[in-house]
Amino acid sequence: MATFCTEFEADDVISSTEEESEKTEMTVTKGAEETGLTRNTDIGTELYMAPELFKSTAEIPYTNKIDVYSAGIVLFEMFHRPLPPGMERISTLRTLKTSGCVPADFAATFTTSQASNARRLIESMLAVDASARPSVTSILEDDRISFNDSEDDLFRKQLIKTVKSRTGLLFKEVMETLVKEEPTKAQAYLYDSKICKDRFNLERESSMGTVIEQLASLLKLHAFKPLSSPLLRASMHAKKETSRTKPVLMVDQAGFPVTLPFDLRANFVRMVSRNNNVVRLKRYTIGRSFGYGELPGGVHPTERWECSVDAVGPIRSVLSLSHSILSVLLAIAAAMLEQQQVRCVLRSRNDAAVSSFLVLSHRIGHIGLVRAALVHGGVPEEKHESVLNAIAMKKGEVAKELHASLPGAKATAAQLRAELKSLLKSRHERVREGTKGAMDEMEEIMEALEKADDSSLSRVELLLDPLLVVRPAVFSDGLVFQLELQAPLQKRPLTLAQGGRFDHLLAEERHSKDHEFATPIALVGCSVSLDLLVNSGGGAFRPPSVVVCSLEHPLLHEKLQLTSSLRKRGIIADVFEGTLRERSGEVTEHFDEYCARNRVEYVLIFLSKDEVIVEKGEDATKVKTELVMMVSPVYSSTESNVASIIKLVIIMKLKDDLA
């Protein structure tokens, strides 16, 4: 396109802008009306004339779009191969006008991008329907039609100069223009339509709330304290993450580039670096991280629920820090397995046999061991980072060769040492010492886990993996670990959590204004995917809920009083607005949908101020209101008749389920 525009400017094809053409059009029409004359349709060369000129009448006049059509023919001739005068040229142009499509060999000497843009533009200009053709203004403002090279260079230089001068008036004007430019209604709708539909899942959100509560309780039990970090951070050129998801970059109104949290750890490291009094700290935070996948711009970024668990302490205590993080992951694994067993028991009671169980494995590795193997294999130092990324993504030839040369995961350190003799006895000191140091740390952490007498250890498959690499841009300073879940009917295991040591992030965040730490510190942490925890069944065991409604009369005061009484006993209860009347028609459908969506197990229906029907499935029993309101907090399983169960057990059965 640049070549064309250098030789032939758009203003040479179209004699005036759209506004000027419309003004001329109005003037000519007015003059014709005053003099009684009509427009002349017999104008121009036939090959360049728009179709409407052959059928235009006084009642259906032509518009300035005839110039757009003629310009399209001219542009075609300029982009297409030279056409010799005579029948070939006439035949080609007539075929073009008839079909409205350019030939397959169109713009053969141009790049694919230029030819595609030219084809799109010309075919739109040659639309038979004049209203479907682009306006003169839209053609000139189309950003896919570039100016000549010199103008492009001049614009680029001016843009760079403007952006660098953030205090200048021109930069301020540019930013104000960008902020004031509102999206179209279609763009505004498409921006978050997908995520709004995906997120509107009450059952999943309820499970997420349960998982967050359970996880927070578990972390507090391990002496971790909640500590959140700022949401935004200045956008810096960081190492490339080994992920298909990219960080969300934004610009504030002042033109300052910032990013949403890609994970919940980076901003925490900044907090530690700004506070030199942080010597020992065990913290966690639960929130959402953001990223863009393969989708184009103009859509809401992907949101991921994540729990970041981190431990900070003197570098001499790195073993203890690592053990505290690993203990948390083992506890999470044990809780998941316990839930799976409960689920299986409940299904067995319903005579539905369960033969599939969750399988959880905990892999422990060491980046020092992988680096030693790379040196032993002759991989240059400058390629180590890219190879580590390839191993984490399970891609690349070097990664495949390394997988073939190193042993698989082993259950004990002794087994792994026996397989790594070539590295442990290498002539290269760096290989030898690196392997020995990594194996010593892995053996120490395994011994610490075994001596802790953690009952969850026997329920999780614990493996030492010499090729384990997880997010090397973050966890690249020592031990690394990964919690995997193999669910029934899934071919590959899912990664529930990843972590390791990340001291280098603190060094990268250090600023000259920051004070030096009196004692060198180490940082160890892990990231837990709450989305995968929920999808795998975590938080699925919520207490059954109760809905209180009325049949014919609103009885709002009575319904609220009963609901309040249930809630005081720790029972989840809600009020259904309105009345059920005869449980038919639209009201019934709405009520049934409500019960299904909220998994309501017990329905309490007011017949009158004094009588309530208690429904559970197909069973229904009428009881006095005061009996429900005065339920004893003592659970009794000796009474068997339905009336007694309704009186003393039905409501407290919910309380028992909660426990």
HUCOR-V989985 format. One record per residue. N is the residue number from 1. RES is the residue in three letters. SS is DSSP state (hx for helix, st for strand, lp for the rest). PHI is phi in whole degrees, 0 to 359 (none if undefined). OMEGA is omega in whole degrees, -180 to 180 (none if undefined). Layout:
N|RES|SS|PHI|OMEGA  N|RES|SS|PHI|OMEGA
//
This chain:
1|MET|lp|none|-179  2|ALA|hx|296|-180  3|THR|hx|297|-180  4|PHE|hx|299|-175  5|CYS|hx|293|177  6|THR|hx|292|-176  7|GLU|hx|273|-171  8|PHE|lp|213|-176  9|GLU|lp|278|-177  10|ALA|hx|299|-180  11|ASP|hx|292|177  12|ASP|hx|284|179  13|VAL|hx|276|-176  14|ILE|lp|249|-169  15|SER|lp|289|-179  16|SER|lp|207|176  17|THR|lp|285|-177  18|GLU|hx|298|-178  19|GLU|hx|296|180  20|GLU|hx|294|180  21|SER|hx|295|180  22|GLU|hx|294|179  23|LYS|hx|295|178  24|THR|hx|298|180  25|GLU|hx|301|-179  26|MET|hx|293|-179  27|THR|hx|295|-179  28|VAL|hx|298|-179  29|THR|hx|296|-180  30|LYS|hx|296|179  31|GLY|hx|296|-180  32|ALA|hx|293|180  33|GLU|hx|293|-177  34|GLU|hx|290|-177  35|THR|hx|264|-180  36|GLY|lp|79|180  37|LEU|lp|268|176  38|THR|lp|243|180  39|ARG|lp|295|177  40|ASN|lp|265|179  41|THR|lp|269|-179  42|ASP|lp|266|-177  43|ILE|lp|230|174  44|GLY|lp|84|178  45|THR|lp|275|-172  46|GLU|hx|304|-177  47|LEU|hx|296|-178  48|TYR|hx|254|-175  49|MET|lp|277|178  50|ALA|lp|288|-177  51|PRO|hx|301|-176  52|GLU|hx|291|179  53|LEU|hx|292|-179  54|PHE|hx|274|-179  55|LYS|lp|225|-179  56|SER|lp|287|177  57|THR|lp|230|179  58|ALA|lp|294|180  59|GLU|lp|283|-180  60|ILE|lp|239|-176  61|PRO|lp|286|175  62|TYR|lp|278|-179  63|THR|lp|236|179  64|ASN|lp|291|177  65|LYS|hx|291|176  66|ILE|hx|294|177  67|ASP|hx|291|178  68|VAL|hx|297|-180  69|TYR|hx|297|-180  70|SER|hx|298|179  71|ALA|hx|296|177  72|GLY|hx|297|177  73|ILE|hx|297|-180  74|VAL|hx|297|179  75|LEU|hx|298|178  76|PHE|hx|300|-179  77|GLU|hx|295|-178  78|MET|hx|284|180  79|PHE|hx|276|-175  80|HIS|lp|283|176  81|ARG|lp|300|-180  82|PRO|lp|304|178  83|LEU|lp|256|180  84|PRO|lp|293|179  85|PRO|lp|297|-179  86|GLY|lp|123|-173  87|MET|hx|292|-179  88|GLU|hx|298|180  89|ARG|hx|295|-179  90|ILE|hx|297|-179  91|SER|hx|296|-179  92|THR|hx|295|-178  93|LEU|hx|290|178  94|ARG|hx|292|176  95|THR|hx|297|178  96|LEU|hx|299|-178  97|LYS|hx|291|-178  98|THR|hx|288|-176  99|SER|hx|275|-176  100|GLY|lp|76|-179  101|CYS|lp|239|180  102|VAL|lp|282|-179  103|PRO|lp|295|-178  104|ALA|lp|294|-178  105|ASP|lp|270|-178  106|PHE|lp|295|175  107|ALA|lp|52|-176  108|ALA|lp|295|-177  109|THR|lp|272|-179  110|PHE|lp|260|176  111|THR|lp|291|-179  112|THR|hx|300|-179  113|SER|hx|294|179  114|GLN|hx|296|-179  115|ALA|hx|296|180  116|SER|hx|295|179  117|ASN|hx|295|180  118|ALA|hx|294|179  119|ARG|hx|300|-180  120|ARG|hx|300|-178  121|LEU|hx|295|-175  122|ILE|hx|294|-180  123|GLU|hx|295|176  124|SER|hx|289|179  125|MET|hx|289|-178  126|LEU|lp|261|178  127|ALA|lp|299|-180  128|VAL|lp|296|177  129|ASP|lp|282|-176  130|ALA|hx|300|-178  131|SER|hx|292|180  132|ALA|hx|276|179  133|ARG|lp|284|178  134|PRO|lp|291|176  135|SER|lp|281|179  136|VAL|hx|299|-179  137|THR|hx|297|-179  138|SER|hx|295|177  139|ILE|hx|293|-178  140|LEU|hx|290|-178  141|GLU|hx|265|-180  142|ASP|lp|294|-177  143|ASP|lp|288|176  144|ARG|lp|275|175  145|ILE|lp|255|-173  146|SER|lp|279|172  147|PHE|lp|279|179  148|ASN|lp|288|-171  149|ASP|hx|301|-177  150|SER|hx|295|178  151|GLU|hx|291|176  152|ASP|hx|300|-180  153|ASP|hx|297|-180  154|LEU|hx|296|179  155|PHE|hx|295|-178  156|ARG|hx|297|179  157|LYS|hx|297|-180  158|GLN|hx|293|179  159|LEU|hx|295|180  160|ILE|hx|299|179  161|LYS|hx|297|-180  162|THR|hx|293|-177  163|VAL|hx|294|-179  164|LYS|hx|290|-180  165|SER|lp|264|-173  166|ARG|lp|286|178  167|THR|lp|264|-178  168|GLY|lp|284|-180  169|LEU|hx|292|-179  170|LEU|hx|294|178  171|PHE|hx|296|179  172|LYS|hx|299|179  173|GLU|hx|295|178  174|VAL|hx|298|-178  175|MET|hx|294|178  176|GLU|hx|297|178  177|THR|hx|295|180  178|LEU|hx|296|-178  179|VAL|hx|291|-177  180|LYS|hx|284|-178  181|GLU|lp|288|-177  182|GLU|lp|274|177  183|PRO|lp|288|176  184|THR|lp|288|179  185|LYS|hx|298|179  186|ALA|hx|294|179  187|GLN|hx|296|180  188|ALA|hx|296|179  189|TYR|hx|290|-176  190|LEU|hx|288|-175  191|TYR|hx|303|-175  192|ASP|hx|232|-178  193|SER|hx|297|-178  194|LYS|hx|292|-176  195|ILE|hx|290|176  196|CYS|hx|295|179  197|LYS|hx|289|-179  198|ASP|hx|294|-175  199|ARG|hx|281|-176  200|PHE|lp|280|-180  201|ASN|lp|220|-173  202|LEU|hx|297|-180  203|GLU|hx|296|-180  204|ARG|hx|292|180  205|GLU|hx|295|176  206|SER|hx|295|177  207|SER|hx|297|179  208|MET|hx|297|178  209|GLY|hx|298|178  210|THR|hx|295|179  211|VAL|hx|299|-180  212|ILE|hx|297|179  213|GLU|hx|297|-179  214|GLN|hx|295|-179  215|LEU|hx|293|178  216|ALA|hx|298|178  217|SER|hx|296|-180  218|LEU|hx|295|-179  219|LEU|hx|291|177  220|LYS|hx|295|177  221|LEU|hx|297|178  222|HIS|lp|265|175  223|ALA|lp|70|173  224|PHE|lp|270|-177  225|LYS|st|248|179  226|PRO|st|290|177  227|LEU|lp|207|180  228|SER|lp|269|-180  229|SER|lp|239|180  230|PRO|lp|303|-177  231|LEU|lp|286|-175  232|LEU|lp|262|173  233|ARG|st|214|178  234|ALA|st|298|-179  235|SER|lp|284|178  236|MET|lp|239|177  237|HIS|lp|284|-178  238|ALA|lp|257|177  239|LYS|lp|297|-179  240|LYS|lp|289|178  241|GLU|lp|285|176  242|THR|lp|277|-179  243|SER|lp|206|176  244|ARG|lp|282|178  245|THR|lp|264|-177  246|LYS|st|250|179  247|PRO|lp|298|179  248|VAL|lp|267|180  249|LEU|st|265|180  250|MET|st|221|176  251|VAL|st|230|179  252|ASP|lp|280|-175  253|GLN|lp|295|178  254|ALA|lp|272|180  255|GLY|lp|85|-178  256|PHE|lp|273|-178  257|PRO|st|282|179  258|VAL|st|225|177  259|THR|st|228|169  260|LEU|lp|285|-177  261|PRO|lp|296|173  262|PHE|lp|282|166  263|ASP|lp|217|-175  264|LEU|lp|260|-175  265|ARG|lp|253|-173  266|ALA|hx|302|-179  267|ASN|hx|290|175  268|PHE|hx|294|178  269|VAL|hx|298|177  270|ARG|hx|297|178  271|MET|hx|297|-180  272|VAL|hx|295|-178  273|SER|hx|293|-180  274|ARG|hx|275|-178  275|ASN|lp|236|-176  276|ASN|lp|286|179  277|ASN|lp|272|177  278|VAL|lp|279|-180  279|VAL|lp|248|178  280|ARG|lp|229|-178  281|LEU|st|199|172  282|LYS|st|236|-174  283|ARG|st|228|172  284|TYR|st|215|173  285|THR|st|214|180  286|ILE|st|238|-178  287|GLY|st|188|-178  288|ARG|st|250|171  289|SER|st|251|-171  290|PHE|st|232|178  291|GLY|st|195|175  292|TYR|st|251|176  293|GLY|lp|266|-179  294|GLU|lp|275|-177  295|LEU|lp|290|178  296|PRO|lp|288|179  297|GLY|lp|291|179  298|GLY|lp|85|176  299|VAL|lp|233|-180  300|HIS|lp|294|179  301|PRO|lp|295|177  302|THR|st|290|177  303|GLU|st|249|179  304|ARG|st|231|175  305|TRP|st|284|-173  306|GLU|st|216|172  307|CYS|st|240|178  308|SER|st|258|-180  309|VAL|st|243|-174  310|ASP|st|223|177  311|ALA|st|230|-180  312|VAL|st|239|179  313|GLY|st|190|177  314|PRO|st|305|-175  315|ILE|hx|297|179  316|ARG|hx|289|-179  317|SER|hx|258|-175  318|VAL|hx|298|179  319|LEU|hx|296|179  320|SER|hx|294|178  321|LEU|hx|298|180  322|SER|hx|297|-180  323|HIS|hx|297|-179  324|SER|hx|294|178  325|ILE|hx|289|180  326|LEU|hx|296|178  327|SER|hx|297|178  328|VAL|hx|297|-180  329|LEU|hx|296|177  330|LEU|hx|295|178  331|ALA|hx|293|177  332|ILE|hx|297|179  333|ALA|hx|298|-180  334|ALA|hx|297|179  335|ALA|hx|296|179  336|MET|hx|295|180  337|LEU|hx|295|179  338|GLU|hx|294|178  339|GLN|hx|296|179  340|GLN|hx|296|179  341|GLN|hx|294|178  342|VAL|hx|300|179  343|ARG|hx|299|-180  344|CYS|hx|296|179  345|VAL|hx|297|180  346|LEU|hx|297|179  347|ARG|hx|291|179  348|SER|hx|295|178  349|ARG|hx|296|178  350|ASN|lp|268|177  351|ASP|lp|62|175  352|ALA|lp|246|-176  353|ALA|lp|294|180  354|VAL|lp|241|-177  355|SER|lp|246|-177  356|SER|lp|247|-179  357|PHE|lp|231|173  358|LEU|lp|288|175  359|VAL|st|240|-178  360|LEU|st|248|177  361|SER|st|233|-178  362|HIS|st|242|-178  363|ARG|st|262|178  364|ILE|st|235|179  365|GLY|st|222|-179  366|HIS|st|210|-179  367|ILE|hx|297|179  368|GLY|hx|300|179  369|LEU|hx|291|179  370|VAL|hx|294|179  371|ARG|hx|296|177  372|ALA|hx|299|179  373|ALA|hx|294|178  374|LEU|hx|293|178  375|VAL|hx|297|179  376|HIS|hx|299|179  377|GLY|lp|276|177  378|GLY|lp|81|178  379|VAL|lp|283|-179  380|PRO|lp|301|-178  381|GLU|hx|303|-176  382|GLU|hx|292|180  383|LYS|hx|259|-177  384|HIS|hx|299|-177  385|GLU|hx|297|-179  386|SER|hx|294|179  387|VAL|hx|291|177  388|LEU|hx|299|176  389|ASN|hx|298|-180  390|ALA|hx|295|178  391|ILE|hx|295|180  392|ALA|hx|298|180  393|MET|hx|270|-179  394|LYS|lp|58|179  395|LYS|lp|223|174  396|GLY|lp|94|-179  397|GLU|hx|292|-180  398|VAL|hx|299|179  399|ALA|hx|298|179  400|LYS|hx|295|179  401|GLU|hx|296|180  402|LEU|hx|293|177  403|HIS|hx|299|-178  404|ALA|hx|286|-175  405|SER|hx|273|-178  406|LEU|lp|263|180  407|PRO|lp|288|176  408|GLY|lp|282|-179  409|ALA|lp|294|-180  410|LYS|st|238|-178  411|ALA|lp|278|-178  412|THR|lp|229|178  413|ALA|hx|293|180  414|ALA|hx|297|178  415|GLN|hx|297|-179  416|LEU|hx|289|178  417|ARG|hx|301|-179  418|ALA|hx|297|-179  419|GLU|hx|275|-175  420|LEU|lp|249|-178  421|LYS|hx|299|-178  422|SER|hx|297|179  423|LEU|hx|279|-179  424|LEU|hx|292|-180  425|LYS|lp|249|-179  426|SER|lp|295|176  427|ARG|lp|286|-180  428|HIS|lp|280|-175  429|GLU|hx|300|-178  430|ARG|hx|296|179  431|VAL|hx|293|-177  432|ARG|hx|295|-178  433|GLU|hx|290|179  434|GLY|hx|297|179  435|THR|hx|294|-179  436|LYS|hx|297|-180  437|GLY|hx|297|179  438|ALA|hx|294|-180  439|MET|hx|295|179  440|ASP|hx|298|-180  441|GLU|hx|294|180  442|MET|hx|295|179  443|GLU|hx|292|179  444|GLU|hx|295|-178  445|ILE|hx|290|177  446|MET|hx|295|179  447|GLU|hx|295|180  448|ALA|hx|295|179  449|LEU|hx|294|-179  450|GLU|hx|291|-178  451|LYS|hx|286|180  452|ALA|lp|290|179  453|ASP|lp|54|179  454|ASP|lp|277|-178  455|SER|hx|296|-179  456|SER|hx|290|-177  457|LEU|hx|297|-178  458|SER|hx|285|-176  459|ARG|hx|258|-178  460|VAL|lp|238|177  461|GLU|st|285|-178  462|LEU|st|259|-174  463|LEU|st|229|172  464|LEU|st|260|-174  465|ASP|lp|247|-178  466|PRO|lp|290|-178  467|LEU|lp|249|-178  468|LEU|lp|285|175  469|VAL|lp|226|180  470|VAL|lp|231|177  471|ARG|lp|43|-175  472|PRO|lp|298|176  473|ALA|lp|292|-180  474|VAL|lp|247|-174  475|PHE|lp|263|-175  476|SER|lp|219|-176  477|ASP|lp|238|-180  478|GLY|lp|157|-179  479|LEU|st|298|173  480|VAL|st|227|-179  481|PHE|st|210|-176  482|GLN|st|210|177  483|LEU|st|258|-176  484|GLU|st|245|179  485|LEU|st|237|173  486|GLN|st|254|-178  487|ALA|lp|270|178  488|PRO|lp|303|176  489|LEU|lp|69|177  490|GLN|lp|256|-177  491|LYS|lp|286|-177  492|ARG|lp|243|178  493|PRO|lp|290|177  494|LEU|st|262|179  495|THR|st|269|-180  496|LEU|st|278|-177  497|ALA|st|207|176  498|GLN|st|222|179  499|GLY|st|190|-179  500|GLY|st|160|-178  501|ARG|st|265|-174  502|PHE|lp|219|-180  503|ASP|hx|303|-173  504|HIS|hx|297|179  505|LEU|hx|296|179  506|LEU|hx|294|178  507|ALA|hx|296|180  508|GLU|hx|291|-179  509|GLU|hx|273|-177  510|ARG|lp|298|178  511|HIS|lp|241|-179  512|SER|lp|299|179  513|LYS|lp|281|-178  514|ASP|lp|284|178  515|HIS|lp|280|178  516|GLU|lp|284|176  517|PHE|lp|286|179  518|ALA|lp|297|179  519|THR|lp|235|177  520|PRO|lp|304|-177  521|ILE|st|242|177  522|ALA|st|241|179  523|LEU|st|232|178  524|VAL|st|228|-179  525|GLY|st|197|177  526|CYS|st|210|176  527|SER|st|243|-179  528|VAL|st|252|178  529|SER|st|277|180  530|LEU|hx|287|178  531|ASP|hx|299|179  532|LEU|hx|290|177  533|LEU|hx|299|180  534|VAL|hx|293|-179  535|ASN|hx|296|-179  536|SER|lp|272|176  537|GLY|lp|110|178  538|GLY|lp|294|178  539|GLY|lp|76|-177  540|ALA|lp|284|-175  541|PHE|lp|265|177  542|ARG|lp|264|178  543|PRO|lp|296|178  544|PRO|lp|298|-175  545|SER|st|250|-179  546|VAL|st|237|173  547|VAL|st|240|-179  548|VAL|st|251|-178  549|CYS|st|218|178  550|SER|st|227|-173  551|LEU|lp|275|-175  552|GLU|lp|240|-177  553|HIS|lp|257|-177  554|PRO|lp|304|178  555|LEU|lp|47|-175  556|LEU|hx|299|-178  557|HIS|hx|299|-179  558|GLU|hx|293|180  559|LYS|hx|295|179  560|LEU|hx|293|-180  561|GLN|hx|295|180  562|LEU|hx|293|179  563|THR|hx|298|179  564|SER|hx|297|179  565|SER|hx|296|179  566|LEU|hx|294|-178  567|ARG|hx|294|178  568|LYS|hx|297|179  569|ARG|lp|266|177  570|GLY|lp|79|-178  571|ILE|lp|256|178  572|ILE|lp|290|-177  573|ALA|st|221|-180  574|ASP|st|218|179  575|VAL|st|255|175  576|PHE|lp|269|-175  577|GLU|lp|291|178  578|GLY|lp|73|179  579|THR|lp|234|179  580|LEU|lp|269|-175  581|ARG|lp|49|-178  582|GLU|lp|256|178  583|ARG|lp|55|-179  584|SER|lp|222|176  585|GLY|hx|74|-174  586|GLU|hx|296|-179  587|VAL|hx|298|-180  588|THR|hx|297|179  589|GLU|hx|299|180  590|HIS|hx|295|-180  591|PHE|hx|293|179  592|ASP|hx|298|178  593|GLU|hx|296|179  594|TYR|hx|299|-178  595|CYS|hx|295|-180  596|ALA|hx|292|-178  597|ARG|hx|294|-178  598|ASN|lp|262|-180  599|ARG|lp|51|180  600|VAL|st|290|-179  601|GLU|st|258|-179  602|TYR|st|238|178  603|VAL|st|241|178  604|LEU|st|251|-174  605|ILE|st|248|176  606|PHE|st|284|171  607|LEU|lp|275|177  608|SER|lp|205|179  609|LYS|lp|296|-173  610|ASP|lp|253|-175  611|GLU|st|233|-179  612|VAL|st|228|172  613|ILE|st|267|178  614|VAL|st|253|-179  615|GLU|st|248|172  616|LYS|st|219|-175  617|GLY|lp|67|-179  618|GLU|lp|271|-178  619|ASP|st|274|177  620|ALA|st|218|-179  621|THR|st|222|178  622|LYS|st|269|178  623|VAL|st|225|176  624|LYS|st|287|-177  625|THR|hx|303|-176  626|GLU|hx|295|178  627|LEU|hx|290|177  628|VAL|hx|289|-177  629|MET|hx|289|-174  630|MET|lp|249|-179  631|VAL|lp|298|179  632|SER|lp|288|178  633|PRO|lp|285|-179  634|VAL|lp|264|-179  635|TYR|lp|278|180  636|SER|lp|235|-178  637|SER|lp|253|-176  638|THR|lp|273|-179  639|GLU|lp|279|-174  640|SER|lp|242|-177  641|ASN|lp|289|-172  642|VAL|hx|299|-178  643|ALA|hx|298|180  644|SER|hx|292|178  645|ILE|hx|297|178  646|ILE|hx|298|-176  647|LYS|hx|290|-171  648|LEU|hx|245|-169  649|VAL|lp|244|-170  650|ILE|hx|312|-178  651|ILE|hx|289|-178  652|MET|hx|286|172  653|LYS|hx|298|175  654|LEU|hx|297|178  655|LYS|hx|298|179  656|ASP|hx|293|177  657|ASP|hx|297|178  658|LEU|hx|299|-179  659|ALA|lp|295|none
//
